[in-house]
Amino acid sequence: MMVFLGICACGGLGAVARFVLTVSIKQWWKHPFPLPTFIINIIATFCAGVAAGAYAQLAVTHPTYLLFVTGFLGGFSTFSTAINEIVTLARKGKTPLAAAYLAATMLVPLLCVTGGWLLAGALL
């Protein structure tokens, strides 16, 4: 029960962190490319890779892994928002930007997770 409650609390913290970071970036980013969501998902996937690598190396316990990945990163990352932003860009006639964002949203997180795994493996 404590892990469940911890995941709920960490998810809430992740959502608050996402909100604060989004608002902070939007204060200076005025271009159509959805940079706040992209940065958040890059951070989240890299951290997920580090966490998965650490868990695979038995450096963290399963409950700790769940609190961070399922809880905090689950609340922090925002794949559904990214997909909605892609559709919105396309509907506004910004098809090349939507296609570029789609490609970046699929490819860059894969590289980030891989980099996180590699970093965890090198450090642990």
Chimera marker file (.cmm) of the C-alpha trace (Angstrom):
<marker_set name="trace">
<marker id="1" x="0.000" y="0.000" z="0.000" r="1" g="1" b="0" radius="0.5"/>
<marker id="2" x="2.885" y="2.389" z="0.740" r="1" g="1" b="0" radius="0.5"/>
<marker id="3" x="4.361" y="1.890" z="-2.735" r="1" g="1" b="0" radius="0.5"/>
<marker id="4" x="0.958" y="2.634" z="-4.274" r="1" g="1" b="0" radius="0.5"/>
<marker id="5" x="0.595" y="5.847" z="-2.272" r="1" g="1" b="0" radius="0.5"/>
<marker id="6" x="4.190" y="6.769" z="-3.039" r="1" g="1" b="0" radius="0.5"/>
<marker id="7" x="3.606" y="6.319" z="-6.770" r="1" g="1" b="0" radius="0.5"/>
<marker id="8" x="0.543" y="8.550" z="-6.534" r="1" g="1" b="0" radius="0.5"/>
<marker id="9" x="2.503" y="11.233" z="-4.674" r="1" g="1" b="0" radius="0.5"/>
<marker id="10" x="5.468" y="11.018" z="-7.055" r="1" g="1" b="0" radius="0.5"/>
<marker id="11" x="3.123" y="11.228" z="-10.045" r="1" g="1" b="0" radius="0.5"/>
<marker id="12" x="1.707" y="14.427" z="-8.620" r="1" g="1" b="0" radius="0.5"/>
<marker id="13" x="5.202" y="15.833" z="-8.122" r="1" g="1" b="0" radius="0.5"/>
<marker id="14" x="6.087" y="14.924" z="-11.705" r="1" g="1" b="0" radius="0.5"/>
<marker id="15" x="2.985" y="16.681" z="-13.018" r="1" g="1" b="0" radius="0.5"/>
<marker id="16" x="3.822" y="19.813" z="-11.018" r="1" g="1" b="0" radius="0.5"/>
<marker id="17" x="7.421" y="19.719" z="-12.304" r="1" g="1" b="0" radius="0.5"/>
<marker id="18" x="6.115" y="19.405" z="-15.887" r="1" g="1" b="0" radius="0.5"/>
<marker id="19" x="3.787" y="22.372" z="-15.369" r="1" g="1" b="0" radius="0.5"/>
<marker id="20" x="6.532" y="24.574" z="-13.895" r="1" g="1" b="0" radius="0.5"/>
<marker id="21" x="8.992" y="23.687" z="-16.654" r="1" g="1" b="0" radius="0.5"/>
<marker id="22" x="6.373" y="24.218" z="-19.385" r="1" g="1" b="0" radius="0.5"/>
<marker id="23" x="5.407" y="27.644" z="-18.056" r="1" g="1" b="0" radius="0.5"/>
<marker id="24" x="9.065" y="28.624" z="-17.631" r="1" g="1" b="0" radius="0.5"/>
<marker id="25" x="9.998" y="27.683" z="-21.197" r="1" g="1" b="0" radius="0.5"/>
<marker id="26" x="6.896" y="29.299" z="-22.696" r="1" g="1" b="0" radius="0.5"/>
<marker id="27" x="7.892" y="32.631" z="-21.147" r="1" g="1" b="0" radius="0.5"/>
<marker id="28" x="10.781" y="32.957" z="-23.603" r="1" g="1" b="0" radius="0.5"/>
<marker id="29" x="9.945" y="30.481" z="-26.415" r="1" g="1" b="0" radius="0.5"/>
<marker id="30" x="7.566" y="32.099" z="-28.877" r="1" g="1" b="0" radius="0.5"/>
<marker id="31" x="7.985" y="29.815" z="-31.915" r="1" g="1" b="0" radius="0.5"/>
<marker id="32" x="5.426" y="27.278" z="-33.216" r="1" g="1" b="0" radius="0.5"/>
<marker id="33" x="7.672" y="24.278" z="-32.444" r="1" g="1" b="0" radius="0.5"/>
<marker id="34" x="6.395" y="22.789" z="-29.130" r="1" g="1" b="0" radius="0.5"/>
<marker id="35" x="9.744" y="23.018" z="-27.348" r="1" g="1" b="0" radius="0.5"/>
<marker id="36" x="8.442" y="22.643" z="-23.764" r="1" g="1" b="0" radius="0.5"/>
<marker id="37" x="6.901" y="19.225" z="-24.418" r="1" g="1" b="0" radius="0.5"/>
<marker id="38" x="9.909" y="18.127" z="-26.453" r="1" g="1" b="0" radius="0.5"/>
<marker id="39" x="12.373" y="19.081" z="-23.696" r="1" g="1" b="0" radius="0.5"/>
<marker id="40" x="10.254" y="17.422" z="-21.025" r="1" g="1" b="0" radius="0.5"/>
<marker id="41" x="10.065" y="14.171" z="-22.981" r="1" g="1" b="0" radius="0.5"/>
<marker id="42" x="13.815" y="14.234" z="-23.647" r="1" g="1" b="0" radius="0.5"/>
<marker id="43" x="14.552" y="14.665" z="-19.946" r="1" g="1" b="0" radius="0.5"/>
<marker id="44" x="12.017" y="11.982" z="-19.006" r="1" g="1" b="0" radius="0.5"/>
<marker id="45" x="13.281" y="9.386" z="-21.474" r="1" g="1" b="0" radius="0.5"/>
<marker id="46" x="16.914" y="9.945" z="-20.527" r="1" g="1" b="0" radius="0.5"/>
<marker id="47" x="16.027" y="9.615" z="-16.828" r="1" g="1" b="0" radius="0.5"/>
<marker id="48" x="13.956" y="6.500" z="-17.571" r="1" g="1" b="0" radius="0.5"/>
<marker id="49" x="16.962" y="4.988" z="-19.321" r="1" g="1" b="0" radius="0.5"/>
<marker id="50" x="19.222" y="5.764" z="-16.372" r="1" g="1" b="0" radius="0.5"/>
<marker id="51" x="16.663" y="4.325" z="-13.963" r="1" g="1" b="0" radius="0.5"/>
<marker id="52" x="16.161" y="1.170" z="-16.031" r="1" g="1" b="0" radius="0.5"/>
<marker id="53" x="19.905" y="0.694" z="-16.328" r="1" g="1" b="0" radius="0.5"/>
<marker id="54" x="20.319" y="1.190" z="-12.582" r="1" g="1" b="0" radius="0.5"/>
<marker id="55" x="17.525" y="-1.284" z="-11.871" r="1" g="1" b="0" radius="0.5"/>
<marker id="56" x="19.033" y="-3.808" z="-14.289" r="1" g="1" b="0" radius="0.5"/>
<marker id="57" x="22.360" y="-3.442" z="-12.443" r="1" g="1" b="0" radius="0.5"/>
<marker id="58" x="20.507" y="-4.017" z="-9.155" r="1" g="1" b="0" radius="0.5"/>
<marker id="59" x="21.584" y="-0.562" z="-7.951" r="1" g="1" b="0" radius="0.5"/>
<marker id="60" x="18.024" y="0.365" z="-6.966" r="1" g="1" b="0" radius="0.5"/>
<marker id="61" x="15.144" y="-1.646" z="-5.570" r="1" g="1" b="0" radius="0.5"/>
<marker id="62" x="11.979" y="-2.378" z="-7.508" r="1" g="1" b="0" radius="0.5"/>
<marker id="63" x="9.845" y="-0.073" z="-5.319" r="1" g="1" b="0" radius="0.5"/>
<marker id="64" x="12.351" y="2.771" z="-5.851" r="1" g="1" b="0" radius="0.5"/>
<marker id="65" x="12.279" y="2.152" z="-9.589" r="1" g="1" b="0" radius="0.5"/>
<marker id="66" x="8.466" y="2.237" z="-9.556" r="1" g="1" b="0" radius="0.5"/>
<marker id="67" x="8.341" y="5.446" z="-7.514" r="1" g="1" b="0" radius="0.5"/>
<marker id="68" x="10.646" y="7.216" z="-9.947" r="1" g="1" b="0" radius="0.5"/>
<marker id="69" x="9.658" y="5.775" z="-13.334" r="1" g="1" b="0" radius="0.5"/>
<marker id="70" x="5.976" y="4.954" z="-12.923" r="1" g="1" b="0" radius="0.5"/>
<marker id="71" x="5.334" y="7.746" z="-10.436" r="1" g="1" b="0" radius="0.5"/>
<marker id="72" x="7.463" y="10.818" z="-11.072" r="1" g="1" b="0" radius="0.5"/>
<marker id="73" x="8.338" y="10.262" z="-14.736" r="1" g="1" b="0" radius="0.5"/>
<marker id="74" x="4.812" y="9.034" z="-15.475" r="1" g="1" b="0" radius="0.5"/>
<marker id="75" x="3.474" y="12.359" z="-14.227" r="1" g="1" b="0" radius="0.5"/>
<marker id="76" x="6.317" y="14.369" z="-15.771" r="1" g="1" b="0" radius="0.5"/>
<marker id="77" x="6.437" y="12.982" z="-19.306" r="1" g="1" b="0" radius="0.5"/>
<marker id="78" x="3.703" y="13.756" z="-21.754" r="1" g="1" b="0" radius="0.5"/>
<marker id="79" x="3.541" y="11.626" z="-24.895" r="1" g="1" b="0" radius="0.5"/>
<marker id="80" x="-0.180" y="12.286" z="-25.368" r="1" g="1" b="0" radius="0.5"/>
<marker id="81" x="0.444" y="16.038" z="-25.374" r="1" g="1" b="0" radius="0.5"/>
<marker id="82" x="3.193" y="15.594" z="-27.968" r="1" g="1" b="0" radius="0.5"/>
<marker id="83" x="0.863" y="13.647" z="-30.268" r="1" g="1" b="0" radius="0.5"/>
<marker id="84" x="-1.872" y="16.259" z="-29.823" r="1" g="1" b="0" radius="0.5"/>
<marker id="85" x="0.626" y="19.009" z="-30.687" r="1" g="1" b="0" radius="0.5"/>
<marker id="86" x="1.626" y="17.124" z="-33.846" r="1" g="1" b="0" radius="0.5"/>
<marker id="87" x="-2.016" y="16.884" z="-34.940" r="1" g="1" b="0" radius="0.5"/>
<marker id="88" x="-2.599" y="20.557" z="-34.095" r="1" g="1" b="0" radius="0.5"/>
<marker id="89" x="0.409" y="21.646" z="-36.170" r="1" g="1" b="0" radius="0.5"/>
<marker id="90" x="-0.818" y="19.555" z="-39.112" r="1" g="1" b="0" radius="0.5"/>
<marker id="91" x="-4.366" y="20.942" z="-38.834" r="1" g="1" b="0" radius="0.5"/>
<marker id="92" x="-2.948" y="24.478" z="-38.889" r="1" g="1" b="0" radius="0.5"/>
<marker id="93" x="-1.219" y="23.710" z="-42.188" r="1" g="1" b="0" radius="0.5"/>
<marker id="94" x="2.257" y="23.440" z="-40.656" r="1" g="1" b="0" radius="0.5"/>
<marker id="95" x="2.741" y="19.972" z="-42.106" r="1" g="1" b="0" radius="0.5"/>
<marker id="96" x="6.550" y="20.099" z="-42.489" r="1" g="1" b="0" radius="0.5"/>
<marker id="97" x="6.906" y="21.221" z="-38.862" r="1" g="1" b="0" radius="0.5"/>
<marker id="98" x="4.429" y="18.547" z="-37.740" r="1" g="1" b="0" radius="0.5"/>
<marker id="99" x="6.394" y="15.875" z="-39.635" r="1" g="1" b="0" radius="0.5"/>
<marker id="100" x="9.698" y="17.075" z="-38.183" r="1" g="1" b="0" radius="0.5"/>
<marker id="101" x="8.243" y="17.118" z="-34.678" r="1" g="1" b="0" radius="0.5"/>
<marker id="102" x="6.811" y="13.624" z="-35.173" r="1" g="1" b="0" radius="0.5"/>
<marker id="103" x="10.192" y="12.300" z="-36.306" r="1" g="1" b="0" radius="0.5"/>
<marker id="104" x="11.996" y="14.027" z="-33.450" r="1" g="1" b="0" radius="0.5"/>
<marker id="105" x="9.396" y="12.821" z="-30.924" r="1" g="1" b="0" radius="0.5"/>
<marker id="106" x="9.973" y="9.214" z="-31.996" r="1" g="1" b="0" radius="0.5"/>
<marker id="107" x="13.723" y="9.171" z="-32.603" r="1" g="1" b="0" radius="0.5"/>
<marker id="108" x="15.267" y="11.454" z="-29.991" r="1" g="1" b="0" radius="0.5"/>
<marker id="109" x="13.653" y="9.698" z="-26.989" r="1" g="1" b="0" radius="0.5"/>
<marker id="110" x="14.995" y="6.362" z="-28.250" r="1" g="1" b="0" radius="0.5"/>
<marker id="111" x="18.472" y="7.856" z="-28.277" r="1" g="1" b="0" radius="0.5"/>
<marker id="112" x="17.901" y="9.340" z="-24.821" r="1" g="1" b="0" radius="0.5"/>
<marker id="113" x="16.813" y="6.029" z="-23.291" r="1" g="1" b="0" radius="0.5"/>
<marker id="114" x="19.791" y="4.308" z="-24.881" r="1" g="1" b="0" radius="0.5"/>
<marker id="115" x="22.117" y="7.018" z="-23.598" r="1" g="1" b="0" radius="0.5"/>
<marker id="116" x="20.632" y="6.688" z="-20.112" r="1" g="1" b="0" radius="0.5"/>
<marker id="117" x="21.149" y="2.919" z="-20.119" r="1" g="1" b="0" radius="0.5"/>
<marker id="118" x="24.738" y="3.375" z="-21.302" r="1" g="1" b="0" radius="0.5"/>
<marker id="119" x="25.450" y="5.995" z="-18.668" r="1" g="1" b="0" radius="0.5"/>
<marker id="120" x="24.016" y="3.838" z="-15.887" r="1" g="1" b="0" radius="0.5"/>
<marker id="121" x="26.030" y="0.867" z="-17.117" r="1" g="1" b="0" radius="0.5"/>
<marker id="122" x="29.219" y="2.932" z="-17.196" r="1" g="1" b="0" radius="0.5"/>
<marker id="123" x="28.707" y="4.391" z="-13.735" r="1" g="1" b="0" radius="0.5"/>
<marker id="124" x="27.498" y="1.309" z="-11.910" r="1" g="1" b="0" radius="0.5"/>
<link id1="1" id2="2" r="1" g="1" b="0" radius="0.2"/>
<link id1="2" id2="3" r="1" g="1" b="0" radius="0.2"/>
<link id1="3" id2="4" r="1" g="1" b="0" radius="0.2"/>
<link id1="4" id2="5" r="1" g="1" b="0" radius="0.2"/>
<link id1="5" id2="6" r="1" g="1" b="0" radius="0.2"/>
<link id1="6" id2="7" r="1" g="1" b="0" radius="0.2"/>
<link id1="7" id2="8" r="1" g="1" b="0" radius="0.2"/>
<link id1="8" id2="9" r="1" g="1" b="0" radius="0.2"/>
<link id1="9" id2="10" r="1" g="1" b="0" radius="0.2"/>
<link id1="10" id2="11" r="1" g="1" b="0" radius="0.2"/>
<link id1="11" id2="12" r="1" g="1" b="0" radius="0.2"/>
<link id1="12" id2="13" r="1" g="1" b="0" radius="0.2"/>
<link id1="13" id2="14" r="1" g="1" b="0" radius="0.2"/>
<link id1="14" id2="15" r="1" g="1" b="0" radius="0.2"/>
<link id1="15" id2="16" r="1" g="1" b="0" radius="0.2"/>
<link id1="16" id2="17" r="1" g="1" b="0" radius="0.2"/>
<link id1="17" id2="18" r="1" g="1" b="0" radius="0.2"/>
<link id1="18" id2="19" r="1" g="1" b="0" radius="0.2"/>
<link id1="19" id2="20" r="1" g="1" b="0" radius="0.2"/>
<link id1="20" id2="21" r="1" g="1" b="0" radius="0.2"/>
<link id1="21" id2="22" r="1" g="1" b="0" radius="0.2"/>
<link id1="22" id2="23" r="1" g="1" b="0" radius="0.2"/>
<link id1="23" id2="24" r="1" g="1" b="0" radius="0.2"/>
<link id1="24" id2="25" r="1" g="1" b="0" radius="0.2"/>
<link id1="25" id2="26" r="1" g="1" b="0" radius="0.2"/>
<link id1="26" id2="27" r="1" g="1" b="0" radius="0.2"/>
<link id1="27" id2="28" r="1" g="1" b="0" radius="0.2"/>
<link id1="28" id2="29" r="1" g="1" b="0" radius="0.2"/>
<link id1="29" id2="30" r="1" g="1" b="0" radius="0.2"/>
<link id1="30" id2="31" r="1" g="1" b="0" radius="0.2"/>
<link id1="31" id2="32" r="1" g="1" b="0" radius="0.2"/>
<link id1="32" id2="33" r="1" g="1" b="0" radius="0.2"/>
<link id1="33" id2="34" r="1" g="1" b="0" radius="0.2"/>
<link id1="34" id2="35" r="1" g="1" b="0" radius="0.2"/>
<link id1="35" id2="36" r="1" g="1" b="0" radius="0.2"/>
<link id1="36" id2="37" r="1" g="1" b="0" radius="0.2"/>
<link id1="37" id2="38" r="1" g="1" b="0" radius="0.2"/>
<link id1="38" id2="39" r="1" g="1" b="0" radius="0.2"/>
<link id1="39" id2="40" r="1" g="1" b="0" radius="0.2"/>
<link id1="40" id2="41" r="1" g="1" b="0" radius="0.2"/>
<link id1="41" id2="42" r="1" g="1" b="0" radius="0.2"/>
<link id1="42" id2="43" r="1" g="1" b="0" radius="0.2"/>
<link id1="43" id2="44" r="1" g="1" b="0" radius="0.2"/>
<link id1="44" id2="45" r="1" g="1" b="0" radius="0.2"/>
<link id1="45" id2="46" r="1" g="1" b="0" radius="0.2"/>
<link id1="46" id2="47" r="1" g="1" b="0" radius="0.2"/>
<link id1="47" id2="48" r="1" g="1" b="0" radius="0.2"/>
<link id1="48" id2="49" r="1" g="1" b="0" radius="0.2"/>
<link id1="49" id2="50" r="1" g="1" b="0" radius="0.2"/>
<link id1="50" id2="51" r="1" g="1" b="0" radius="0.2"/>
<link id1="51" id2="52" r="1" g="1" b="0" radius="0.2"/>
<link id1="52" id2="53" r="1" g="1" b="0" radius="0.2"/>
<link id1="53" id2="54" r="1" g="1" b="0" radius="0.2"/>
<link id1="54" id2="55" r="1" g="1" b="0" radius="0.2"/>
<link id1="55" id2="56" r="1" g="1" b="0" radius="0.2"/>
<link id1="56" id2="57" r="1" g="1" b="0" radius="0.2"/>
<link id1="57" id2="58" r="1" g="1" b="0" radius="0.2"/>
<link id1="58" id2="59" r="1" g="1" b="0" radius="0.2"/>
<link id1="59" id2="60" r="1" g="1" b="0" radius="0.2"/>
<link id1="60" id2="61" r="1" g="1" b="0" radius="0.2"/>
<link id1="61" id2="62" r="1" g="1" b="0" radius="0.2"/>
<link id1="62" id2="63" r="1" g="1" b="0" radius="0.2"/>
<link id1="63" id2="64" r="1" g="1" b="0" radius="0.2"/>
<link id1="64" id2="65" r="1" g="1" b="0" radius="0.2"/>
<link id1="65" id2="66" r="1" g="1" b="0" radius="0.2"/>
<link id1="66" id2="67" r="1" g="1" b="0" radius="0.2"/>
<link id1="67" id2="68" r="1" g="1" b="0" radius="0.2"/>
<link id1="68" id2="69" r="1" g="1" b="0" radius="0.2"/>
<link id1="69" id2="70" r="1" g="1" b="0" radius="0.2"/>
<link id1="70" id2="71" r="1" g="1" b="0" radius="0.2"/>
<link id1="71" id2="72" r="1" g="1" b="0" radius="0.2"/>
<link id1="72" id2="73" r="1" g="1" b="0" radius="0.2"/>
<link id1="73" id2="74" r="1" g="1" b="0" radius="0.2"/>
<link id1="74" id2="75" r="1" g="1" b="0" radius="0.2"/>
<link id1="75" id2="76" r="1" g="1" b="0" radius="0.2"/>
<link id1="76" id2="77" r="1" g="1" b="0" radius="0.2"/>
<link id1="77" id2="78" r="1" g="1" b="0" radius="0.2"/>
<link id1="78" id2="79" r="1" g="1" b="0" radius="0.2"/>
<link id1="79" id2="80" r="1" g="1" b="0" radius="0.2"/>
<link id1="80" id2="81" r="1" g="1" b="0" radius="0.2"/>
<link id1="81" id2="82" r="1" g="1" b="0" radius="0.2"/>
<link id1="82" id2="83" r="1" g="1" b="0" radius="0.2"/>
<link id1="83" id2="84" r="1" g="1" b="0" radius="0.2"/>
<link id1="84" id2="85" r="1" g="1" b="0" radius="0.2"/>
<link id1="85" id2="86" r="1" g="1" b="0" radius="0.2"/>
<link id1="86" id2="87" r="1" g="1" b="0" radius="0.2"/>
<link id1="87" id2="88" r="1" g="1" b="0" radius="0.2"/>
<link id1="88" id2="89" r="1" g="1" b="0" radius="0.2"/>
<link id1="89" id2="90" r="1" g="1" b="0" radius="0.2"/>
<link id1="90" id2="91" r="1" g="1" b="0" radius="0.2"/>
<link id1="91" id2="92" r="1" g="1" b="0" radius="0.2"/>
<link id1="92" id2="93" r="1" g="1" b="0" radius="0.2"/>
<link id1="93" id2="94" r="1" g="1" b="0" radius="0.2"/>
<link id1="94" id2="95" r="1" g="1" b="0" radius="0.2"/>
<link id1="95" id2="96" r="1" g="1" b="0" radius="0.2"/>
<link id1="96" id2="97" r="1" g="1" b="0" radius="0.2"/>
<link id1="97" id2="98" r="1" g="1" b="0" radius="0.2"/>
<link id1="98" id2="99" r="1" g="1" b="0" radius="0.2"/>
<link id1="99" id2="100" r="1" g="1" b="0" radius="0.2"/>
<link id1="100" id2="101" r="1" g="1" b="0" radius="0.2"/>
<link id1="101" id2="102" r="1" g="1" b="0" radius="0.2"/>
<link id1="102" id2="103" r="1" g="1" b="0" radius="0.2"/>
<link id1="103" id2="104" r="1" g="1" b="0" radius="0.2"/>
<link id1="104" id2="105" r="1" g="1" b="0" radius="0.2"/>
<link id1="105" id2="106" r="1" g="1" b="0" radius="0.2"/>
<link id1="106" id2="107" r="1" g="1" b="0" radius="0.2"/>
<link id1="107" id2="108" r="1" g="1" b="0" radius="0.2"/>
<link id1="108" id2="109" r="1" g="1" b="0" radius="0.2"/>
<link id1="109" id2="110" r="1" g="1" b="0" radius="0.2"/>
<link id1="110" id2="111" r="1" g="1" b="0" radius="0.2"/>
<link id1="111" id2="112" r="1" g="1" b="0" radius="0.2"/>
<link id1="112" id2="113" r="1" g="1" b="0" radius="0.2"/>
<link id1="113" id2="114" r="1" g="1" b="0" radius="0.2"/>
<link id1="114" id2="115" r="1" g="1" b="0" radius="0.2"/>
<link id1="115" id2="116" r="1" g="1" b="0" radius="0.2"/>
<link id1="116" id2="117" r="1" g="1" b="0" radius="0.2"/>
<link id1="117" id2="118" r="1" g="1" b="0" radius="0.2"/>
<link id1="118" id2="119" r="1" g="1" b="0" radius="0.2"/>
<link id1="119" id2="120" r="1" g="1" b="0" radius="0.2"/>
<link id1="120" id2="121" r="1" g="1" b="0" radius="0.2"/>
<link id1="121" id2="122" r="1" g="1" b="0" radius="0.2"/>
<link id1="122" id2="123" r="1" g="1" b="0" radius="0.2"/>
<link id1="123" id2="124" r="1" g="1" b="0" radius="0.2"/>
</marker_set>
